[in-house]
Amino acid sequence: MKETLIIAGFGGQGVLSMGKILAYSGVMQDYEVTWMPSYGPEMRGGTANVTVILSDKRISSPIAHEFDTAIVLNQQSMDKFESMVRPGGTLIYDTNGITRHPSRTDINI
């Protein structure tokens, strides 16, 4: 089992905290885990995202270019990461922060 997730939005929305909670949950279940945050220099309001990989086998790299699941909280994140969800993957989004809804038919929304 290997699950690759990205959570993305604005700083201050709890993006990194959500990723940390997922990572800690994986550790508590004895999974191999990576937690890789990325954020701009702004204190709040800048872009932020975190990649979390959970696996029952060793993880060779914390860097991912495709995701099984994406959780997006703003339009910038939708524009950037919708195309990076694997076919058959899942996209979860905040309807309050998104003006253009996802257009893909090969993923679960």
Backbone as XML, in Angstrom:
<?xml version="1.0"?>
<chain id="A" units="angstrom">
  <residue number="1" name="MET">
    <atom name="N" x="0.844" y="-1.173" z="0.000"/>
    <atom name="CA" x="0.000" y="0.000" z="0.000"/>
    <atom name="C" x="0.888" y="1.233" z="0.000"/>
  </residue>
  <residue number="2" name="LYS">
    <atom name="N" x="0.559" y="2.174" z="-0.880"/>
    <atom name="CA" x="1.236" y="3.466" z="-0.894"/>
    <atom name="C" x="0.204" y="4.510" z="-1.272"/>
  </residue>
  <residue number="3" name="GLU">
    <atom name="N" x="0.101" y="5.555" z="-0.477"/>
    <atom name="CA" x="-0.841" y="6.650" z="-0.719"/>
    <atom name="C" x="-0.055" y="7.952" z="-0.736"/>
  </residue>
  <residue number="4" name="THR">
    <atom name="N" x="-0.185" y="8.686" z="-1.827"/>
    <atom name="CA" x="0.493" y="9.969" z="-1.984"/>
    <atom name="C" x="-0.559" y="11.066" z="-2.000"/>
  </residue>
  <residue number="5" name="LEU">
    <atom name="N" x="-0.431" y="12.026" z="-1.074"/>
    <atom name="CA" x="-1.424" y="13.091" z="-0.942"/>
    <atom name="C" x="-0.763" y="14.451" z="-1.016"/>
  </residue>
  <residue number="6" name="ILE">
    <atom name="N" x="-1.532" y="15.430" z="-1.484"/>
    <atom name="CA" x="-1.112" y="16.822" z="-1.377"/>
    <atom name="C" x="-2.279" y="17.611" z="-0.806"/>
  </residue>
  <residue number="7" name="ILE">
    <atom name="N" x="-1.959" y="18.519" z="0.090"/>
    <atom name="CA" x="-2.939" y="19.444" z="0.656"/>
    <atom name="C" x="-2.416" y="20.831" z="0.326"/>
  </residue>
  <residue number="8" name="ALA">
    <atom name="N" x="-3.261" y="21.686" z="-0.260"/>
    <atom name="CA" x="-2.779" y="22.985" z="-0.723"/>
    <atom name="C" x="-3.820" y="24.073" z="-0.513"/>
  </residue>
  <residue number="9" name="GLY">
    <atom name="N" x="-3.333" y="25.268" z="-0.192"/>
    <atom name="CA" x="-4.206" y="26.424" z="0.000"/>
    <atom name="C" x="-3.374" y="27.634" z="0.356"/>
  </residue>
  <residue number="10" name="PHE">
    <atom name="N" x="-4.007" y="28.578" z="1.043"/>
    <atom name="CA" x="-3.304" y="29.761" z="1.522"/>
    <atom name="C" x="-2.710" y="29.485" z="2.895"/>
  </residue>
  <residue number="11" name="GLY">
    <atom name="N" x="-1.625" y="30.174" z="3.231"/>
    <atom name="CA" x="-1.082" y="30.103" z="4.577"/>
    <atom name="C" x="-2.130" y="30.561" z="5.581"/>
  </residue>
  <residue number="12" name="GLY">
    <atom name="N" x="-2.206" y="29.896" z="6.710"/>
    <atom name="CA" x="-3.189" y="30.235" z="7.732"/>
    <atom name="C" x="-4.450" y="29.400" z="7.654"/>
  </residue>
  <residue number="13" name="GLN">
    <atom name="N" x="-4.601" y="28.578" z="6.596"/>
    <atom name="CA" x="-5.783" y="27.723" z="6.470"/>
    <atom name="C" x="-5.595" y="26.367" z="7.142"/>
  </residue>
  <residue number="14" name="GLY">
    <atom name="N" x="-4.440" y="26.118" z="7.711"/>
    <atom name="CA" x="-4.203" y="24.846" z="8.379"/>
    <atom name="C" x="-3.674" y="23.758" z="7.473"/>
  </residue>
  <residue number="15" name="VAL">
    <atom name="N" x="-3.172" y="24.134" z="6.313"/>
    <atom name="CA" x="-2.671" y="23.170" z="5.340"/>
    <atom name="C" x="-1.557" y="22.310" z="5.935"/>
  </residue>
  <residue number="16" name="LEU">
    <atom name="N" x="-0.539" y="22.954" z="6.503"/>
    <atom name="CA" x="0.589" y="22.202" z="7.057"/>
    <atom name="C" x="0.159" y="21.384" z="8.266"/>
  </residue>
  <residue number="17" name="SER">
    <atom name="N" x="-0.755" y="21.924" z="9.063"/>
    <atom name="CA" x="-1.250" y="21.182" z="10.233"/>
    <atom name="C" x="-2.004" y="19.930" z="9.809"/>
  </residue>
  <residue number="18" name="MET">
    <atom name="N" x="-2.841" y="20.046" z="8.768"/>
    <atom name="CA" x="-3.557" y="18.861" z="8.276"/>
    <atom name="C" x="-2.576" y="17.794" z="7.813"/>
  </residue>
  <residue number="19" name="GLY">
    <atom name="N" x="-1.531" y="18.220" z="7.106"/>
    <atom name="CA" x="-0.526" y="17.269" z="6.657"/>
    <atom name="C" x="0.201" y="16.610" z="7.809"/>
  </residue>
  <residue number="20" name="LYS">
    <atom name="N" x="0.500" y="17.399" z="8.828"/>
    <atom name="CA" x="1.196" y="16.862" z="9.998"/>
    <atom name="C" x="0.319" y="15.842" z="10.728"/>
  </residue>
  <residue number="21" name="ILE">
    <atom name="N" x="-0.969" y="16.129" z="10.841"/>
    <atom name="CA" x="-1.895" y="15.189" z="11.487"/>
    <atom name="C" x="-1.950" y="13.880" z="10.709"/>
  </residue>
  <residue number="22" name="LEU">
    <atom name="N" x="-2.032" y="13.957" z="9.382"/>
    <atom name="CA" x="-2.019" y="12.739" z="8.560"/>
    <atom name="C" x="-0.721" y="11.963" z="8.746"/>
  </residue>
  <residue number="23" name="ALA">
    <atom name="N" x="0.402" y="12.679" z="8.751"/>
    <atom name="CA" x="1.699" y="12.019" z="8.917"/>
    <atom name="C" x="1.795" y="11.328" z="10.275"/>
  </residue>
  <residue number="24" name="TYR">
    <atom name="N" x="1.413" y="12.024" z="11.336"/>
    <atom name="CA" x="1.443" y="11.418" z="12.670"/>
    <atom name="C" x="0.520" y="10.207" z="12.751"/>
  </residue>
  <residue number="25" name="SER">
    <atom name="N" x="-0.634" y="10.294" z="12.110"/>
    <atom name="CA" x="-1.562" y="9.157" z="12.105"/>
    <atom name="C" x="-0.926" y="7.949" z="11.434"/>
  </residue>
  <residue number="26" name="GLY">
    <atom name="N" x="-0.214" y="8.191" z="10.331"/>
    <atom name="CA" x="0.477" y="7.099" z="9.655"/>
    <atom name="C" x="1.560" y="6.474" z="10.515"/>
  </residue>
  <residue number="27" name="VAL">
    <atom name="N" x="2.316" y="7.303" z="11.221"/>
    <atom name="CA" x="3.354" y="6.798" z="12.125"/>
    <atom name="C" x="2.722" y="5.934" z="13.211"/>
  </residue>
  <residue number="28" name="MET">
    <atom name="N" x="1.598" y="6.387" z="13.745"/>
    <atom name="CA" x="0.915" y="5.628" z="14.805"/>
    <atom name="C" x="0.411" y="4.271" z="14.302"/>
  </residue>
  <residue number="29" name="GLN">
    <atom name="N" x="0.198" y="4.152" z="12.983"/>
    <atom name="CA" x="-0.244" y="2.889" z="12.389"/>
    <atom name="C" x="0.933" y="2.081" z="11.828"/>
  </residue>
  <residue number="30" name="ASP">
    <atom name="N" x="2.154" y="2.488" z="12.178"/>
    <atom name="CA" x="3.388" y="1.810" z="11.758"/>
    <atom name="C" x="3.657" y="1.867" z="10.255"/>
  </residue>
  <residue number="31" name="TYR">
    <atom name="N" x="3.199" y="2.917" z="9.587"/>
    <atom name="CA" x="3.532" y="3.123" z="8.182"/>
    <atom name="C" x="4.835" y="3.914" z="8.064"/>
  </residue>
  <residue number="32" name="GLU">
    <atom name="N" x="5.502" y="3.750" z="6.936"/>
    <atom name="CA" x="6.591" y="4.641" z="6.562"/>
    <atom name="C" x="5.926" y="5.940" z="6.121"/>
  </residue>
  <residue number="33" name="VAL">
    <atom name="N" x="6.492" y="7.083" z="6.507"/>
    <atom name="CA" x="5.833" y="8.366" z="6.255"/>
    <atom name="C" x="6.850" y="9.419" z="5.823"/>
  </residue>
  <residue number="34" name="THR">
    <atom name="N" x="6.454" y="10.252" z="4.857"/>
    <atom name="CA" x="7.192" y="11.485" z="4.580"/>
    <atom name="C" x="6.212" y="12.644" z="4.689"/>
  </residue>
  <residue number="35" name="TRP">
    <atom name="N" x="6.714" y="13.783" z="5.134"/>
    <atom name="CA" x="5.942" y="15.029" z="5.268"/>
    <atom name="C" x="6.823" y="16.119" z="4.704"/>
  </residue>
  <residue number="36" name="MET">
    <atom name="N" x="6.422" y="16.701" z="3.567"/>
    <atom name="CA" x="7.279" y="17.680" z="2.900"/>
    <atom name="C" x="6.494" y="18.968" z="2.655"/>
  </residue>
  <residue number="37" name="PRO">
    <atom name="N" x="6.706" y="19.980" z="3.512"/>
    <atom name="CA" x="5.980" y="21.242" z="3.359"/>
    <atom name="C" x="6.635" y="22.170" z="2.338"/>
  </residue>
  <residue number="38" name="SER">
    <atom name="N" x="5.827" y="23.058" z="1.788"/>
    <atom name="CA" x="6.317" y="24.103" z="0.896"/>
    <atom name="C" x="5.442" y="25.326" z="1.107"/>
  </residue>
  <residue number="39" name="TYR">
    <atom name="N" x="6.063" y="26.468" z="1.340"/>
    <atom name="CA" x="5.279" y="27.678" z="1.595"/>
    <atom name="C" x="6.091" y="28.905" z="1.219"/>
  </residue>
  <residue number="40" name="GLY">
    <atom name="N" x="5.363" y="29.988" z="0.942"/>
    <atom name="CA" x="6.000" y="31.247" z="0.580"/>
    <atom name="C" x="6.496" y="31.980" z="1.811"/>
  </residue>
  <residue number="41" name="PRO">
    <atom name="N" x="7.137" y="33.122" z="1.621"/>
    <atom name="CA" x="7.722" y="33.866" z="2.737"/>
    <atom name="C" x="6.707" y="34.649" z="3.571"/>
  </residue>
  <residue number="42" name="GLU">
    <atom name="N" x="5.465" y="34.758" z="3.096"/>
    <atom name="CA" x="4.465" y="35.532" z="3.819"/>
    <atom name="C" x="4.084" y="34.837" z="5.122"/>
  </residue>
  <residue number="43" name="MET">
    <atom name="N" x="3.729" y="35.621" z="6.135"/>
    <atom name="CA" x="3.284" y="35.051" z="7.413"/>
    <atom name="C" x="1.921" y="34.383" z="7.250"/>
  </residue>
  <residue number="44" name="ARG">
    <atom name="N" x="1.008" y="35.059" z="6.576"/>
    <atom name="CA" x="-0.323" y="34.522" z="6.284"/>
    <atom name="C" x="-0.733" y="34.989" z="4.898"/>
  </residue>
  <residue number="45" name="GLY">
    <atom name="N" x="-1.528" y="34.196" z="4.244"/>
    <atom name="CA" x="-2.058" y="34.602" z="2.956"/>
    <atom name="C" x="-1.242" y="34.174" z="1.752"/>
  </residue>
  <residue number="46" name="GLY">
    <atom name="N" x="-0.004" y="33.740" z="1.958"/>
    <atom name="CA" x="0.794" y="33.217" z="0.851"/>
    <atom name="C" x="0.359" y="31.796" z="0.532"/>
  </residue>
  <residue number="47" name="THR">
    <atom name="N" x="0.892" y="31.238" z="-0.510"/>
    <atom name="CA" x="0.540" y="29.867" z="-0.854"/>
    <atom name="C" x="1.280" y="28.889" z="0.050"/>
  </residue>
  <residue number="48" name="ALA">
    <atom name="N" x="0.638" y="27.778" z="0.311"/>
    <atom name="CA" x="1.244" y="26.724" z="1.133"/>
    <atom name="C" x="0.739" y="25.382" z="0.631"/>
  </residue>
  <residue number="49" name="ASN">
    <atom name="N" x="1.609" y="24.389" z="0.654"/>
    <atom name="CA" x="1.165" y="23.028" z="0.373"/>
    <atom name="C" x="2.073" y="22.058" z="1.098"/>
  </residue>
  <residue number="50" name="VAL">
    <atom name="N" x="1.570" y="20.865" z="1.266"/>
    <atom name="CA" x="2.347" y="19.817" z="1.915"/>
    <atom name="C" x="2.059" y="18.498" z="1.205"/>
  </residue>
  <residue number="51" name="THR">
    <atom name="N" x="3.122" y="17.753" z="0.950"/>
    <atom name="CA" x="3.000" y="16.421" z="0.371"/>
    <atom name="C" x="3.228" y="15.403" z="1.478"/>
  </residue>
  <residue number="52" name="VAL">
    <atom name="N" x="2.318" y="14.453" z="1.585"/>
    <atom name="CA" x="2.430" y="13.375" z="2.566"/>
    <atom name="C" x="2.382" y="12.055" z="1.806"/>
  </residue>
  <residue number="53" name="ILE">
    <atom name="N" x="3.330" y="11.185" z="2.090"/>
    <atom name="CA" x="3.336" y="9.847" z="1.512"/>
    <atom name="C" x="3.264" y="8.855" z="2.658"/>
  </residue>
  <residue number="54" name="LEU">
    <atom name="N" x="2.329" y="7.926" z="2.566"/>
    <atom name="CA" x="2.160" y="6.852" z="3.545"/>
    <atom name="C" x="2.369" y="5.533" z="2.808"/>
  </residue>
  <residue number="55" name="SER">
    <atom name="N" x="3.184" y="4.649" z="3.366"/>
    <atom name="CA" x="3.461" y="3.390" z="2.686"/>
    <atom name="C" x="3.783" y="2.294" z="3.692"/>
  </residue>
  <residue number="56" name="ASP">
    <atom name="N" x="3.473" y="1.063" z="3.309"/>
    <atom name="CA" x="3.865" y="-0.062" z="4.152"/>
    <atom name="C" x="5.261" y="-0.565" z="3.778"/>
  </residue>
  <residue number="57" name="LYS">
    <atom name="N" x="5.863" y="0.054" z="2.764"/>
    <atom name="CA" x="7.233" y="-0.265" z="2.359"/>
    <atom name="C" x="8.081" y="1.003" z="2.449"/>
  </residue>
  <residue number="58" name="ARG">
    <atom name="N" x="9.366" y="0.853" z="2.345"/>
    <atom name="CA" x="10.270" y="1.996" z="2.404"/>
    <atom name="C" x="9.947" y="2.990" z="1.280"/>
  </residue>
  <residue number="59" name="ILE">
    <atom name="N" x="9.995" y="4.277" z="1.597"/>
    <atom name="CA" x="9.727" y="5.339" z="0.629"/>
    <atom name="C" x="11.071" y="5.827" z="0.097"/>
  </residue>
  <residue number="60" name="SER">
    <atom name="N" x="11.263" y="5.723" z="-1.206"/>
    <atom name="CA" x="12.571" y="6.060" z="-1.774"/>
    <atom name="C" x="12.789" y="7.564" z="-1.922"/>
  </residue>
  <residue number="61" name="SER">
    <atom name="N" x="11.708" y="8.343" z="-2.082"/>
    <atom name="CA" x="11.858" y="9.791" z="-2.245"/>
    <atom name="C" x="10.610" y="10.499" z="-1.721"/>
  </residue>
  <residue number="62" name="PRO">
    <atom name="N" x="10.779" y="11.631" z="-1.043"/>
    <atom name="CA" x="9.615" y="12.382" z="-0.553"/>
    <atom name="C" x="8.984" y="13.264" z="-1.632"/>
  </residue>
  <residue number="63" name="ILE">
    <atom name="N" x="9.587" y="13.292" z="-2.813"/>
    <atom name="CA" x="9.101" y="14.149" z="-3.896"/>
    <atom name="C" x="8.118" y="13.365" z="-4.754"/>
  </residue>
  <residue number="64" name="ALA">
    <atom name="N" x="6.961" y="13.972" z="-5.022"/>
    <atom name="CA" x="5.938" y="13.328" z="-5.845"/>
    <atom name="C" x="5.507" y="14.276" z="-6.954"/>
  </residue>
  <residue number="65" name="HIS">
    <atom name="N" x="5.220" y="13.713" z="-8.110"/>
    <atom name="CA" x="4.748" y="14.502" z="-9.245"/>
    <atom name="C" x="3.320" y="14.138" z="-9.619"/>
  </residue>
  <residue number="66" name="GLU">
    <atom name="N" x="2.793" y="13.074" z="-9.026"/>
    <atom name="CA" x="1.402" y="12.648" z="-9.182"/>
    <atom name="C" x="0.882" y="12.305" z="-7.803"/>
  </residue>
  <residue number="67" name="PHE">
    <atom name="N" x="-0.413" y="12.479" z="-7.610"/>
    <atom name="CA" x="-0.998" y="12.258" z="-6.292"/>
    <atom name="C" x="-2.220" y="11.360" z="-6.391"/>
  </residue>
  <residue number="68" name="ASP">
    <atom name="N" x="-2.380" y="10.490" z="-5.389"/>
    <atom name="CA" x="-3.590" y="9.681" z="-5.288"/>
    <atom name="C" x="-4.747" y="10.539" z="-4.808"/>
  </residue>
  <residue number="69" name="THR">
    <atom name="N" x="-4.440" y="11.489" z="-3.931"/>
    <atom name="CA" x="-5.453" y="12.372" z="-3.354"/>
    <atom name="C" x="-4.914" y="13.792" z="-3.301"/>
  </residue>
  <residue number="70" name="ALA">
    <atom name="N" x="-5.761" y="14.751" z="-3.676"/>
    <atom name="CA" x="-5.426" y="16.170" z="-3.533"/>
    <atom name="C" x="-6.559" y="16.842" z="-2.773"/>
  </residue>
  <residue number="71" name="ILE">
    <atom name="N" x="-6.197" y="17.622" z="-1.770"/>
    <atom name="CA" x="-7.156" y="18.441" z="-1.029"/>
    <atom name="C" x="-6.770" y="19.884" z="-1.315"/>
  </residue>
  <residue number="72" name="VAL">
    <atom name="N" x="-7.636" y="20.618" z="-2.013"/>
    <atom name="CA" x="-7.305" y="21.987" z="-2.407"/>
    <atom name="C" x="-8.306" y="22.963" z="-1.806"/>
  </residue>
  <residue number="73" name="LEU">
    <atom name="N" x="-7.786" y="24.076" z="-1.311"/>
    <atom name="CA" x="-8.603" y="25.038" z="-0.576"/>
    <atom name="C" x="-8.714" y="26.394" z="-1.262"/>
  </residue>
  <residue number="74" name="ASN">
    <atom name="N" x="-8.055" y="26.581" z="-2.399"/>
    <atom name="CA" x="-8.183" y="27.850" z="-3.122"/>
    <atom name="C" x="-8.001" y="27.612" z="-4.619"/>
  </residue>
  <residue number="75" name="GLN">
    <atom name="N" x="-8.347" y="28.627" z="-5.409"/>
    <atom name="CA" x="-8.309" y="28.486" z="-6.866"/>
    <atom name="C" x="-6.892" y="28.284" z="-7.391"/>
  </residue>
  <residue number="76" name="GLN">
    <atom name="N" x="-5.911" y="28.974" z="-6.818"/>
    <atom name="CA" x="-4.525" y="28.796" z="-7.263"/>
    <atom name="C" x="-4.096" y="27.341" z="-7.135"/>
  </residue>
  <residue number="77" name="SER">
    <atom name="N" x="-4.482" y="26.712" z="-6.043"/>
    <atom name="CA" x="-4.114" y="25.312" z="-5.820"/>
    <atom name="C" x="-4.857" y="24.395" z="-6.781"/>
  </residue>
  <residue number="78" name="MET">
    <atom name="N" x="-6.126" y="24.700" z="-7.060"/>
    <atom name="CA" x="-6.888" y="23.908" z="-8.028"/>
    <atom name="C" x="-6.207" y="23.978" z="-9.391"/>
  </residue>
  <residue number="79" name="ASP">
    <atom name="N" x="-5.854" y="25.188" z="-9.812"/>
    <atom name="CA" x="-5.216" y="25.365" z="-11.117"/>
    <atom name="C" x="-3.891" y="24.613" z="-11.209"/>
  </residue>
  <residue number="80" name="LYS">
    <atom name="N" x="-3.154" y="24.578" z="-10.124"/>
    <atom name="CA" x="-1.832" y="23.948" z="-10.133"/>
    <atom name="C" x="-1.885" y="22.427" z="-9.986"/>
  </residue>
  <residue number="81" name="PHE">
    <atom name="N" x="-2.775" y="21.914" z="-9.118"/>
    <atom name="CA" x="-2.684" y="20.503" z="-8.745"/>
    <atom name="C" x="-3.762" y="19.590" z="-9.323"/>
  </residue>
  <residue number="82" name="GLU">
    <atom name="N" x="-4.831" y="20.126" z="-9.912"/>
    <atom name="CA" x="-5.874" y="19.249" z="-10.472"/>
    <atom name="C" x="-5.289" y="18.279" z="-11.493"/>
  </residue>
  <residue number="83" name="SER">
    <atom name="N" x="-4.423" y="18.761" z="-12.350"/>
    <atom name="CA" x="-3.849" y="17.913" z="-13.400"/>
    <atom name="C" x="-2.871" y="16.881" z="-12.854"/>
  </residue>
  <residue number="84" name="MET">
    <atom name="N" x="-2.456" y="17.033" z="-11.601"/>
    <atom name="CA" x="-1.466" y="16.127" z="-11.020"/>
    <atom name="C" x="-2.095" y="14.967" z="-10.243"/>
  </residue>
  <residue number="85" name="VAL">
    <atom name="N" x="-3.431" y="14.916" z="-10.196"/>
    <atom name="CA" x="-4.117" y="13.788" z="-9.557"/>
    <atom name="C" x="-4.135" y="12.635" z="-10.553"/>
  </residue>
  <residue number="86" name="ARG">
    <atom name="N" x="-3.717" y="11.462" z="-10.109"/>
    <atom name="CA" x="-3.687" y="10.282" z="-10.976"/>
    <atom name="C" x="-5.100" y="9.939" z="-11.451"/>
  </residue>
  <residue number="87" name="PRO">
    <atom name="N" x="-5.242" y="9.395" z="-12.658"/>
    <atom name="CA" x="-6.554" y="8.888" z="-13.070"/>
    <atom name="C" x="-7.048" y="7.871" z="-12.040"/>
  </residue>
  <residue number="88" name="GLY">
    <atom name="N" x="-8.294" y="8.005" z="-11.630"/>
    <atom name="CA" x="-8.845" y="7.149" z="-10.585"/>
    <atom name="C" x="-8.607" y="7.689" z="-9.193"/>
  </residue>
  <residue number="89" name="GLY">
    <atom name="N" x="-7.830" y="8.776" z="-9.078"/>
    <atom name="CA" x="-7.543" y="9.393" z="-7.783"/>
    <atom name="C" x="-8.714" y="10.223" z="-7.286"/>
  </residue>
  <residue number="90" name="THR">
    <atom name="N" x="-8.490" y="10.911" z="-6.176"/>
    <atom name="CA" x="-9.550" y="11.684" z="-5.528"/>
    <atom name="C" x="-9.132" y="13.136" z="-5.378"/>
  </residue>
  <residue number="91" name="LEU">
    <atom name="N" x="-10.058" y="14.037" z="-5.700"/>
    <atom name="CA" x="-9.857" y="15.468" z="-5.521"/>
    <atom name="C" x="-10.936" y="15.980" z="-4.579"/>
  </residue>
  <residue number="92" name="ILE">
    <atom name="N" x="-10.505" y="16.540" z="-3.462"/>
    <atom name="CA" x="-11.414" y="17.132" z="-2.479"/>
    <atom name="C" x="-11.135" y="18.629" z="-2.492"/>
  </residue>
  <residue number="93" name="TYR">
    <atom name="N" x="-12.194" y="19.446" z="-2.593"/>
    <atom name="CA" x="-11.951" y="20.887" z="-2.651"/>
    <atom name="C" x="-12.992" y="21.663" z="-1.867"/>
  </residue>
  <residue number="94" name="ASP">
    <atom name="N" x="-12.585" y="22.865" z="-1.452"/>
    <atom name="CA" x="-13.437" y="23.786" z="-0.702"/>
    <atom name="C" x="-14.229" y="24.617" z="-1.701"/>
  </residue>
  <residue number="95" name="THR">
    <atom name="N" x="-15.534" y="24.423" z="-1.752"/>
    <atom name="CA" x="-16.351" y="25.142" z="-2.732"/>
    <atom name="C" x="-16.378" y="26.642" z="-2.471"/>
  </residue>
  <residue number="96" name="ASN">
    <atom name="N" x="-16.076" y="27.077" z="-1.256"/>
    <atom name="CA" x="-16.051" y="28.512" z="-0.960"/>
    <atom name="C" x="-14.827" y="29.205" z="-1.541"/>
  </residue>
  <residue number="97" name="GLY">
    <atom name="N" x="-13.750" y="28.485" z="-1.725"/>
    <atom name="CA" x="-12.520" y="29.098" z="-2.211"/>
    <atom name="C" x="-12.243" y="28.852" z="-3.681"/>
  </residue>
  <residue number="98" name="ILE">
    <atom name="N" x="-13.140" y="28.146" z="-4.354"/>
    <atom name="CA" x="-12.914" y="27.754" z="-5.744"/>
    <atom name="C" x="-13.958" y="28.415" z="-6.639"/>
  </residue>
  <residue number="99" name="THR">
    <atom name="N" x="-13.509" y="29.099" z="-7.675"/>
    <atom name="CA" x="-14.446" y="29.729" z="-8.615"/>
    <atom name="C" x="-14.634" y="28.888" z="-9.877"/>
  </residue>
  <residue number="100" name="ARG">
    <atom name="N" x="-13.606" y="28.135" z="-10.266"/>
    <atom name="CA" x="-13.696" y="27.238" z="-11.424"/>
    <atom name="C" x="-13.636" y="25.810" z="-10.902"/>
  </residue>
  <residue number="101" name="HIS">
    <atom name="N" x="-14.729" y="25.111" z="-11.037"/>
    <atom name="CA" x="-14.801" y="23.750" z="-10.507"/>
    <atom name="C" x="-14.008" y="22.789" z="-11.394"/>
  </residue>
  <residue number="102" name="PRO">
    <atom name="N" x="-13.617" y="21.640" z="-10.838"/>
    <atom name="CA" x="-12.813" y="20.682" z="-11.604"/>
    <atom name="C" x="-13.561" y="20.205" z="-12.849"/>
  </residue>
  <residue number="103" name="SER">
    <atom name="N" x="-12.801" y="19.944" z="-13.898"/>
    <atom name="CA" x="-13.406" y="19.537" z="-15.166"/>
    <atom name="C" x="-13.101" y="18.092" z="-15.534"/>
  </residue>
  <residue number="104" name="ARG">
    <atom name="N" x="-12.235" y="17.444" z="-14.793"/>
    <atom name="CA" x="-11.824" y="16.084" z="-15.151"/>
    <atom name="C" x="-12.921" y="15.072" z="-14.847"/>
  </residue>
  <residue number="105" name="THR">
    <atom name="N" x="-13.024" y="14.072" z="-15.703"/>
    <atom name="CA" x="-14.012" y="13.012" z="-15.499"/>
    <atom name="C" x="-13.352" y="11.690" z="-15.104"/>
  </residue>
  <residue number="106" name="ASP">
    <atom name="N" x="-12.019" y="11.660" z="-15.076"/>
    <atom name="CA" x="-11.309" y="10.418" z="-14.763"/>
    <atom name="C" x="-10.853" y="10.336" z="-13.304"/>
  </residue>
  <residue number="107" name="ILE">
    <atom name="N" x="-11.363" y="11.248" z="-12.457"/>
    <atom name="CA" x="-11.027" y="11.228" z="-11.030"/>
    <atom name="C" x="-12.302" y="11.316" z="-10.206"/>
  </residue>
  <residue number="108" name="ASN">
    <atom name="N" x="-12.206" y="10.929" z="-8.941"/>
    <atom name="CA" x="-13.330" y="11.043" z="-8.012"/>
    <atom name="C" x="-13.308" y="12.434" z="-7.399"/>
  </residue>
  <residue number="109" name="ILE">
    <atom name="N" x="-14.449" y="13.098" z="-7.429"/>
    <atom name="CA" x="-14.528" y="14.459" z="-6.900"/>
    <atom name="C" x="-15.530" y="14.482" z="-5.758"/>
  </residue>
</chain>
